[in-house]
Amino acid sequence: MIVILNIASYVSILAMIALGLAIVFGMMDIVNLAHAEWVTIGAYTLAAAQAVAGRQAFWIALLAAPAVGALLGWCLERFVIRLLYDRPLDTLLATYAVSLILQKALELVFGTQPMLVYAPFGGAIRVPGGSYPAYRIFVIGVALTVTAGCWLLFARTRFGTKLRAVIQHPAMAEAVGIDTRRLNRIAFCGGAGLASLAGVLVAPMVSVESHLGVAYLAKAFFVIVLGGIGSITGSILGSVFIGTAETLLSYRVDPSLASAVVLILSIVVIRFRPQGLIPGFSTAHQLLGKG
C-alpha cells in the first residue's frame, strides 16, 4: 500500500505540472521552456508567506500561489509570447531566456541557499503495511480534485469545447467567432497557475531552491507527448505511466538511472505510437503522426 501511495503522490504532482503545459502546447504550439519556473515560483511563494506569518501561512500560499503564477503567466504571454505567435520556434530561445532570468531573480531575492518550508500539519495515517505521512495523502487528494476539475472543464463545458476547437483548428475556430487570442491567454495563465499550485504542494517535501522546477520540465514534456498532445486524458495517462515506472524503478536502482530508463522507455513507446497513447486534437500531434 505504501508503494501505491508513493506512486500516487508522484503522479499527482507530475500530472498537475503537465496539464497546463499540455493545453498550451496543444493550443498554441508553443514550447514553453520557462514552464518549470512556475513550479519554483509557487514554492517560493510558500517560503515567503511562512517567513512572514509562520507555518500556518501554508493555507494563504495555497490560494495566493496560483494567483501569483497566473499573473506572471499573463505578463509572459502579453509581453513575450504574443509577439512570437507567428514564430513558434523562436519561443524556444525566448522562454529559455525567461527561465534563466527568473532563476537568477529568485536567487537575488531569496539567496542561493536552499530554504526549508513546512507542511501545515504533521502526523501519519495507518495504512496496510505501515503508516504514511498525512500531508502526502492531502497532496494526493488536492491533486486528484484539481485534475478531475480540469478534465470536467475541458470535456464537459462550453469553454472546454472552445478550447478543443482552438486546439484542433485555430483558423476555423476564429472563423466561427471564437476569440482565439483571448482563449490562448486564459489557457496560458491557467497553466501557469496550475504549475504554481503544484509548487506549493511539493515544497514541504523538498528543499526550495531556484532550480527546483527544472527536474520536472523534461518529464512534463515527455508526459504530454507520450500521452497525446492536446489530450487531457492522455496527459493524465502519461503521468501515470512515467510516474509509476520511475517510482518502481527507484526501489531497485539509483533514482537518476531510473529517470533515464523511464525516458528511454517513453521514447520506445513514442516510436511505435507517435500520436501518443490517446491521440489529441492539435495540429502538432497530427504532424507527429505523419512523421
C-alpha positions in Angstrom: 0.0 0.0 0.0 2.9 2.4 0.8 4.3 1.8 -2.7 1.0 2.6 -4.2 0.7 5.8 -2.2 4.2 6.8 -3.2 3.3 6.3 -6.8 0.1 8.3 -6.4 1.9 11.2 -4.7 4.5 11.5 -7.5 1.9 11.0 -10.3 -0.4 13.6 -8.8 2.3 16.4 -8.8 3.6 15.4 -12.3 0.0 15.5 -13.7 -0.7 19.0 -12.4 2.5 20.3 -13.9 1.9 18.6 -17.2 -1.8 19.6 -17.6 -1.1 23.3 -18.1 1.8 22.6 -20.4 -0.4 20.2 -22.4 -3.0 22.8 -23.1 -0.5 25.5 -24.0 1.5 23.2 -26.3 -1.7 21.8 -27.9 -3.4 25.1 -28.4 -0.6 27.4 -29.3 2.2 25.0 -30.4 4.4 27.0 -28.0 7.3 25.1 -26.4 7.5 26.9 -23.1 10.8 26.1 -21.5 10.0 28.5 -18.7 7.0 26.4 -17.5 9.0 24.7 -14.8 10.0 28.0 -13.2 6.3 28.5 -12.2 6.7 25.4 -10.0 9.6 27.2 -8.4 7.6 30.4 -8.1 4.8 28.5 -6.3 7.4 27.0 -3.8 9.0 30.4 -3.1 5.5 32.0 -2.6 5.1 29.5 0.2 8.5 30.2 1.6 7.9 33.9 1.6 4.5 33.5 3.3 5.8 31.3 6.0 8.8 33.6 6.6 6.3 36.4 7.4 3.3 34.6 9.0 4.6 31.2 10.2 3.8 27.6 9.4 0.0 28.1 9.0 0.6 30.6 6.2 0.6 27.5 4.0 -3.1 27.9 3.5 -2.7 31.5 2.4 0.1 30.5 0.0 -2.1 27.6 -1.3 -4.6 30.3 -2.5 -2.1 33.0 -3.4 0.5 31.0 -5.4 -1.9 30.1 -8.3 -2.9 33.8 -8.5 0.8 34.9 -8.5 1.6 32.3 -11.1 -1.4 33.3 -13.3 -0.4 37.0 -13.1 3.2 36.3 -14.0 1.9 34.0 -16.8 -0.2 36.8 -18.1 2.9 39.0 -18.2 4.9 36.4 -20.1 2.1 35.9 -22.6 1.4 39.6 -23.0 5.0 40.8 -23.4 6.8 37.9 -24.9 4.7 35.0 -26.3 2.1 37.2 -28.0 4.9 38.8 -30.1 6.0 35.3 -31.3 2.8 33.6 -32.3 3.9 33.5 -35.9 7.4 32.3 -35.0 6.8 29.3 -32.7 10.4 28.1 -32.9 11.7 31.5 -31.6 9.7 30.8 -28.4 12.3 28.2 -27.5 15.0 30.8 -27.2 12.7 33.4 -25.7 11.3 31.2 -23.0 14.7 29.7 -22.2 16.0 33.2 -21.6 13.0 33.9 -19.4 13.7 30.7 -17.4 17.3 31.8 -16.8 16.2 35.4 -15.8 13.7 34.0 -13.3 16.2 31.7 -11.8 18.7 34.5 -11.2 16.0 36.9 -10.0 14.9 34.3 -7.4 18.5 33.9 -6.3 18.9 37.7 -5.9 15.7 37.9 -3.8 15.9 34.8 -1.7 19.6 33.8 -1.9 21.3 30.8 -3.2 20.9 28.6 -0.2 18.1 26.0 -0.1 15.1 27.1 2.0 13.0 24.8 4.2 9.3 25.2 4.3 6.8 23.3 6.4 3.6 21.3 5.9 0.6 22.8 7.7 0.2 19.6 9.7 2.3 16.5 10.6 1.4 13.1 11.7 0.8 9.8 9.9 -2.2 7.7 8.9 -2.2 4.0 9.4 -2.4 2.1 6.1 -1.9 -1.6 5.2 1.8 -2.3 5.6 2.6 0.6 8.0 1.9 4.3 8.3 2.0 7.1 5.7 2.5 10.9 6.1 -0.8 12.6 6.4 0.4 15.5 4.3 1.3 13.3 1.3 -2.3 11.9 1.4 -3.6 15.5 1.5 -1.4 16.3 -1.6 -2.9 13.3 -3.4 -6.4 14.4 -2.6 -5.9 18.0 -3.7 -4.2 16.9 -6.9 -7.0 14.4 -7.7 -9.6 17.1 -7.2 -7.8 19.7 -9.3 -7.1 17.2 -12.1 -10.7 16.0 -12.1 -11.9 19.6 -12.3 -9.6 20.3 -15.2 -10.9 17.2 -17.1 -14.5 18.3 -16.4 -13.8 21.8 -17.6 -12.1 20.6 -20.7 -14.6 17.8 -21.6 -18.0 18.9 -20.3 -18.3 22.7 -20.6 -18.8 25.2 -23.3 -15.5 26.8 -22.5 -13.8 23.4 -22.9 -15.5 22.9 -26.3 -14.0 26.2 -27.4 -10.6 25.1 -26.2 -10.8 21.8 -28.1 -11.9 23.7 -31.2 -8.9 26.1 -31.0 -6.5 23.1 -30.5 -8.0 21.2 -33.4 -8.2 24.0 -36.0 -7.4 27.6 -34.8 -8.2 29.2 -38.1 -11.6 27.6 -38.3 -12.3 28.4 -34.7 -11.6 32.0 -35.3 -13.7 32.0 -38.4 -16.8 31.0 -36.4 -16.3 33.8 -33.9 -14.1 32.3 -31.2 -11.6 34.8 -29.8 -8.5 32.6 -30.1 -6.1 35.2 -28.7 -8.2 35.6 -25.5 -8.5 31.8 -25.1 -4.8 31.4 -25.6 -4.2 34.0 -22.9 -6.6 32.3 -20.4 -5.1 28.9 -21.1 -1.6 30.2 -20.6 -2.4 31.9 -17.3 -4.3 28.8 -16.2 -1.4 26.5 -17.0 1.0 28.8 -15.1 -1.4 28.8 -12.1 -1.6 25.0 -12.0 2.2 24.8 -12.1 2.5 27.2 -9.2 -0.1 25.3 -7.2 2.0 22.2 -7.8 5.0 24.1 -6.5 3.2 24.9 -3.2 2.2 21.3 -2.7 5.6 19.8 -3.4 7.6 22.4 -1.5 7.3 20.9 2.0 8.6 17.6 0.6 11.8 19.0 -0.9 14.3 21.8 -0.4 13.2 25.0 -2.0 15.9 26.5 -4.4 16.0 28.3 -7.7 16.3 25.2 -9.8 13.5 23.2 -8.1 11.3 23.1 -11.2 13.9 22.1 -13.7 13.7 18.5 -12.6 10.1 18.3 -13.8 10.5 20.0 -17.2 11.7 17.2 -19.3 9.3 14.7 -17.6 6.4 17.1 -18.2 7.2 17.3 -21.9 7.5 13.5 -22.2 4.2 13.1 -20.4 2.3 15.2 -22.9 4.0 13.8 -26.0 3.6 10.2 -24.6 0.0 10.8 -23.5 -1.1 12.8 -26.6 -0.7 16.5 -27.3 -3.9 18.4 -26.6 -5.4 15.5 -24.7 -6.2 16.0 -21.0 -6.9 12.3 -20.5 -3.7 11.5 -22.4 -1.7 13.7 -20.1 -3.1 12.0 -17.1 -2.3 8.6 -18.5 1.2 9.7 -19.5 1.8 10.9 -15.9 0.6 7.6 -14.6 3.0 5.7 -17.0 6.0 7.8 -16.2 5.4 8.3 -12.5 4.6 4.6 -11.9 7.6 3.3 -13.8 10.1 5.8 -12.2 8.8 5.2 -8.7 9.0 1.4 -9.0 12.5 1.5 -10.7 13.7 3.8 -7.9 13.3 1.0 -5.4 15.8 -1.1 -7.5 18.3 1.3 -9.0 19.7 4.8 -8.4 16.9 7.4 -8.9 18.9 9.2 -11.7 19.3 5.9 -13.6 15.6 5.2 -13.0 14.7 8.5 -14.6 16.9 7.8 -17.6 15.4 4.3 -18.1 11.9 5.7 -18.0 12.7 8.3 -20.6 14.2 5.6 -22.8 11.0 3.5 -22.4 8.9 6.6 -23.3 10.9 7.1 -26.5 10.3 3.5 -27.4 6.6 3.9 -26.9 6.5 7.1 -28.9 8.4 5.3 -31.7 5.5 2.9 -32.1 2.7 5.3 -31.2 3.8 8.7 -32.5 0.4 10.2 -31.8 0.6 9.1 -28.1 -1.4 6.7 -26.0 -4.6 8.8 -26.5 -4.3 10.9 -29.7 -5.0 14.6 -29.1 -6.6 17.2 -31.2 -3.7 19.5 -32.1 -2.2 20.1 -35.5 1.2 19.4 -34.0 0.0 16.0 -33.0 -1.3 15.3 -36.5 2.1 16.2 -37.9 3.8 13.8 -35.4 1.5 11.0 -36.6 2.6 11.6 -40.2 6.3 11.7 -39.4 
